Every structure is written in structure tokens, then in C-alpha cells.
Amino acid sequence: MAKKGDEETTNRGPIAPKTTQDEQLLESPRLDEFTHTDPWRVFRIMGEFVEGFDELASLNRGISIFGSARSRPDDPDYKAAQETAALLAAEGYAVITGGGPGIMEAANRGAFEARGISVGCNIELPFEQRPNAYQTKSLTFKYFFVRKMMFVKYSLGFVIFPGGFGTLDELFEALTLIQTRKIRNFPVILFDSRYWGGLLNWMHDVLLPEGKISEIDFQMLHVTDSPAEVVEIVTRSQSTLTELISDDIGIPG
């Protein structure tokens, strides 16, 4: 087998690169294939939801930690994520990550070594993603949107460490769900003020004055450089949420 450019080839020509289930789902259907593919794919999607709900049903104090898959163990962000997860586990919170390398590994490792619950919601990718070795419960999903549902459904808060496009996607998905009141206002914590400073300044100096977001929207974000403060923010938010729920259902304080 030889390579031609970036494509693997055989004597019969190039081999098509492996496609993911997400890619197949999002492709525009050919008329002669639609009735044989997309309707049946619904059952696979449904199966992923059922498996995820079943596996995570007992998880009621989860905190999702996101960040770059490319962070190395000697990276300060890796060490901070590991410490943050250990502190959360010590307080009885389950740590949920994407289950891969980098910050995900650091967070799972911190919870695992603290003898806490360490959950990895892995995703099938053609590159970069491999399950890390520090998970007490590991699931693998084919579809990003099913995996995202698990993060939101089983988390009381999101901690966002420095990362790239995937991390930004998870950050803004959480903010959108809170802004549109699809979920309760749980804490979204940005770790590393230096890294997130430019984004926050742009939101404050451009989005806010132009009316694209409101002051309340901007205040949804918490920023810290301290693993201990992450735990304080999460704990404080739970106390506030408990009070709000009590008021909603008329339980005396």
C-alpha cells in the first residue's frame, strides 16, 4: 500500500478516508439512498441516548470540565485541572469530561486519584481522541449532540480550561442554553484569566455596547485562577439554587 499526497492508495486507486457517524448523518442525502439510511440511523441515535441515560442515571452531583486535548502533563493548565478535579471529588462531586487526553485526562486523573467518581464521555473521531486511563465510568458516543446532552443533563456546572474550537463550542453552548432559559443558571467558570482575557474584553467592549448581549448575560461567566475558588463558586451556586427551588415550591427557609 502506498501513499499519494495525504491519501492512502492501493493498486485499485485511492482509499476513501474513514467517515464518522456524525459526518454520515450530516451529509446531504442522495435521493436513491435516503429511505435506506437516515430513517434507520434514528434507531442508532436513540440507542445512544438510552445507553447514556441508563449508565449515568445515578449521577446527581456532576461537574463537567472542558479544555484542550493537546495540553501535556507538564503544562500548568494540566496541573491546575488535575488539582481542581481532586478538590471537587473531595467535596463529593463527580467529575465529567470528554474522556480524552490533555485537560480531560488531567481532570479524570485528579478525580480518580482522589478516589472520586471520574466519568469520561468519549467521542469517536478520526484523530486526536483516545480514552484516557483515569475513568471509573467510560462511555463512547458516535454523535456529538448526544454526548453534549449528557454533559448538560448530568452537570451542576461547567469549568472551562484553556482550549480550542471544541472548548469554545462547549462554552457557548452552555451560555446559550442558560441565556434562553433552557436550563437553570448553573455556574460557567473560566479558568485562567490571562487566557480568557481577550475574549472577555471583546464581549464587554463590543458585544455589550452594541446590544448583542445584556449585562446579565455577561455576568453569567465566572473567572478564576484558583482551583479552590472553583469549588467555592460551585458550592455557592448550589446553595443559591437550593434556596430558589425552595422558594418556587413554597418550602419555608
C-alpha positions in Angstrom: 0.0 0.0 0.0 1.4 3.4 -1.0 0.6 7.0 -0.2 -0.2 9.6 -2.7 -0.1 13.0 -1.1 -2.3 12.6 2.0 -4.3 9.8 0.6 -3.7 6.1 1.1 -3.7 4.2 -2.2 -3.8 0.6 -3.5 -3.4 -0.8 -7.0 -7.1 0.0 -7.4 -6.7 3.7 -6.6 -7.2 5.9 -3.5 -8.9 4.7 -0.4 -11.7 7.0 0.9 -10.9 8.4 4.3 -12.9 6.9 7.1 -16.0 8.9 7.9 -17.6 9.4 11.3 -21.2 8.7 12.1 -21.8 12.5 12.5 -20.3 13.1 9.1 -22.6 10.5 7.5 -25.6 11.9 9.3 -24.9 15.5 8.2 -24.2 14.6 4.6 -26.9 15.8 2.1 -28.8 12.6 1.2 -28.9 11.2 -2.3 -32.4 10.6 -3.4 -31.8 6.9 -4.0 -30.3 6.4 -0.5 -32.4 8.4 1.8 -35.1 5.8 2.5 -32.3 3.2 3.2 -30.1 5.3 5.6 -31.3 8.3 7.6 -34.6 6.8 9.0 -32.7 3.7 10.2 -29.9 5.9 11.7 -32.6 7.2 14.1 -32.5 3.9 15.9 -28.7 4.1 16.5 -29.1 7.6 17.8 -32.0 6.5 20.1 -29.8 3.7 21.3 -27.0 6.1 22.3 -29.5 8.2 24.3 -30.8 5.2 26.1 -27.4 3.8 26.9 -26.2 7.2 28.2 -29.3 7.8 30.3 -29.0 4.3 31.7 -25.3 4.5 32.6 -25.5 7.9 34.2 -28.8 7.7 35.9 -27.3 7.7 39.4 -25.1 10.8 38.7 -26.7 13.8 40.5 -23.7 15.9 41.5 -21.7 16.1 38.3 -19.3 18.9 37.3 -18.1 18.9 33.6 -14.5 20.1 33.0 -13.5 21.0 29.5 -10.2 22.1 27.9 -7.7 21.4 25.2 -6.9 17.8 24.2 -3.4 18.9 23.4 -2.2 20.0 26.9 0.7 18.0 28.1 1.2 16.7 31.7 3.9 19.4 32.3 1.5 22.2 31.3 0.4 24.4 34.2 -3.2 24.1 32.9 -3.0 20.3 33.1 -1.8 20.5 36.7 -4.4 23.1 37.6 -7.2 20.9 36.1 -5.9 17.9 38.0 -5.9 19.8 41.3 -9.4 21.3 40.6 -10.9 17.9 39.9 -9.3 16.4 43.0 -10.8 19.2 45.2 -14.2 18.7 43.6 -14.0 15.0 44.2 -13.1 15.5 47.8 -16.3 17.6 48.2 -18.4 14.7 46.8 -18.8 16.0 43.2 -18.5 13.6 40.2 -16.1 14.9 37.5 -17.3 14.5 33.9 -15.0 15.1 30.9 -14.8 14.2 27.3 -12.7 11.2 28.3 -9.7 12.0 26.1 -6.2 13.3 26.5 -5.0 16.7 27.7 -7.2 18.7 30.1 -9.7 15.8 30.0 -7.1 13.4 31.2 -5.9 15.8 33.9 -9.4 16.2 35.3 -10.2 12.5 35.2 -6.8 11.8 36.8 -7.4 14.3 39.6 -10.8 12.8 40.5 -9.6 9.2 40.0 -6.6 9.6 42.3 -8.8 11.3 44.9 -10.9 8.2 44.8 -13.9 10.1 43.4 -16.2 9.4 40.5 -14.4 10.1 37.3 -16.6 9.9 34.1 -15.5 10.0 30.6 -17.9 10.7 27.7 -15.7 9.8 24.8 -16.4 10.5 21.1 -15.4 8.6 18.0 -13.1 10.8 16.0 -10.7 10.1 13.1 -7.9 11.7 15.0 -6.7 13.1 18.4 -9.3 11.4 20.7 -8.3 8.4 22.7 -9.8 7.3 26.0 -7.5 8.2 29.0 -6.8 5.6 31.7 -8.3 7.5 34.7 -12.1 6.8 34.4 -14.3 5.0 36.8 -17.1 5.1 34.2 -16.4 5.3 30.5 -18.9 5.8 27.7 -18.3 6.2 23.9 -20.6 8.1 21.6 -20.7 8.3 17.9 -22.7 11.6 17.8 -21.6 14.9 19.2 -25.1 16.1 20.0 -25.9 13.0 22.1 -22.6 13.4 24.0 -23.4 17.1 24.6 -26.8 16.2 26.1 -25.0 14.0 28.7 -22.7 16.9 29.7 -25.6 19.3 30.2 -28.1 16.8 31.8 -25.8 15.4 34.4 -23.8 18.6 35.3 -24.3 21.2 38.0 -21.7 23.4 36.5 -19.1 23.8 33.7 -15.4 24.5 34.3 -13.7 25.7 31.1 -9.9 25.5 30.9 -7.9 26.9 28.0 -8.7 25.1 24.8 -9.6 25.5 21.1 -12.7 25.2 18.9 -14.2 22.2 20.8 -13.8 24.0 24.1 -15.3 27.2 22.7 -18.2 25.2 21.4 -18.9 23.7 24.8 -18.6 27.1 26.4 -21.0 28.9 24.1 -23.5 26.0 24.1 -23.8 26.3 27.9 -24.1 30.1 27.7 -26.8 29.8 25.0 -28.8 27.3 27.0 -28.7 29.5 30.1 -29.5 32.7 28.3 -32.5 31.1 26.6 -33.6 29.6 29.9 -33.5 26.1 28.6 -31.6 25.2 31.7 -31.2 26.7 35.1 -28.4 29.2 35.6 -25.6 27.0 36.7 -22.1 28.3 37.0 -19.9 28.6 33.9 -16.3 29.1 35.2 -13.4 30.2 33.0 -10.1 29.1 34.4 -7.0 31.2 33.6 -7.8 34.9 33.4 -4.9 35.6 31.2 -6.1 33.1 28.5 -9.7 34.3 28.5 -9.0 38.0 29.0 -9.1 38.9 25.3 -12.4 37.1 24.7 -13.9 38.8 27.8 -12.7 42.2 26.8 -14.2 41.7 23.3 -17.5 40.7 24.8 -17.5 43.6 27.2 -16.2 46.3 24.7 -18.0 45.1 21.5 -21.0 42.8 22.2 -22.3 44.6 25.2 -22.2 48.2 23.9 -23.8 47.1 20.6 -26.6 45.4 22.5 -25.8 41.9 21.2 -25.8 40.7 24.8 -27.0 42.3 28.1 -25.2 42.9 31.3 -27.0 40.0 32.9 -25.7 37.8 30.1 -22.1 38.9 30.7 -22.5 38.2 34.4 -23.1 34.5 33.7 -19.4 34.0 33.5 -17.1 33.5 36.5 -13.3 33.9 36.1 -10.7 32.5 38.4 -7.1 31.3 38.6 -7.6 29.3 41.7 -8.7 25.6 41.9 -10.0 26.2 45.4 -12.2 29.1 44.2 -13.7 26.9 41.6 -15.1 24.7 44.4 -16.3 27.7 46.3 -18.2 29.0 43.2 -19.8 25.6 42.6 -20.8 25.2 46.3 -22.1 28.8 46.5 -24.2 28.3 43.4 -25.7 25.1 44.8 -26.7 26.9 48.0 -28.4 29.6 45.9 -30.1 27.1 43.7 -31.5 25.2 46.7 -32.9 28.5 48.1 -34.5 29.3 44.7 -36.1 25.8 44.4 -37.4 26.1 48.0 -39.0 29.5 47.2 -40.5 28.0 44.0 -42.3 25.2 45.7 -43.1 27.1 48.9 -40.8 25.4 51.4 -40.1 27.8 54.4 -36.5 28.9 54.7 
